[in-house]
Amino acid sequence: MKEGIKDHPKIGVVVIARNEAENIHDTLNALFGQTIPLKQAILVDDNSTDNTVKIAKNFDIEITRFPEVHGNWLTRPELAKVFNYGLRQLDVDNLDFVSIVGADHILSQDYFEQITKRMTMDGSVVASGAIEGEIATAPRGSGRVIKKKYWKKIGSELPVNYGYETYVYVKAMQLGFNVSYYDDIMTKTSRKTAITYKPIMYYHYGYAMRALGYPWLHTFLRAILLLKRKKGVKSFRLFLKGYFSNKETFYEDSLRSFVSKKYNTRHVLSNPTDKIKRFIDTKY
């Protein structure tokens, strides 16, 4: 890996890819073009049948193949097993930060330099930048950077449950840590976020909302956003159906109680002008 500035933070990155031959070169090229070098980089080949691995071999990245053959796990809890397969191969004790990057996510050249610098300054344990054309309020899944101390505190792996990406940062908040979304650190993707999602996948998202303890009013407004984003009435309906169908797949009571109180009706109805503006402006 290329030389970088002295005393740079040690970052380990995991990328999972399944038939990403069209995107993986640009993603890895951006990763290995960072202004600070990566300490460790792992690509988990999720049983690709195209040239994904052949292209990835042009980069100084550890390539490992996920051993289980399976169908489409997008938005399902089982996908966490693929991430964990790579995350367990990181030498966490010799890292300062852990990051997960999507196979179609192109990071800006100074992405990790800027993110880790900000996290050190504001004490955040989970953070991410933004993607062009999107508006968010919490750290994204791809491009997310996690401080080692916190990562080890939650077991150094993702929970195999619905909403595992959200769990990482809401658990941090529950434990009293700072999390950050830096909307001025921009990145881009090779394809539009969620473009491959089918309506049934939004059922899983609704299911995850209930698993994490989000109240019904907050969930309903999130469902309304699906209509705003032109995802269709079917996606809206399945999102809510997933929420109310989940009767038993829950996270720990302490976390669900924290989430329920944080996003209660008072929170939803507070500062309505700002929330309406964000709703109107949202593009993703």
Buried (B, 14 or more C-beta within 10 A) or exposed (E): EEEBEEEBBBBBBBBBBBBBBBBBBBBBEBBBEBBBBBBBBBBBBBBBEBBBBEBBEEBEBBBBEBEEEBEEBBBBBEBBBBBBBBBEBBEBEEBBBBBBBBBBBBBBEBBBBBBBEBBEEEEBBBBBBBBEEBEBEBBBBBBBBBBBEBBEBBEBBBBBBBBBBBBBBBBBBBBEBEBBBBBEBBBBBBEEBBEEBEBEBBBBBBBBBBBBBBBEBBBBEBBEBBEEEEBEEBBBBBBBBBBEEBEEBBBEEEBBEBBBEBBBEEBBEEEEEEBEEBEEEEEE
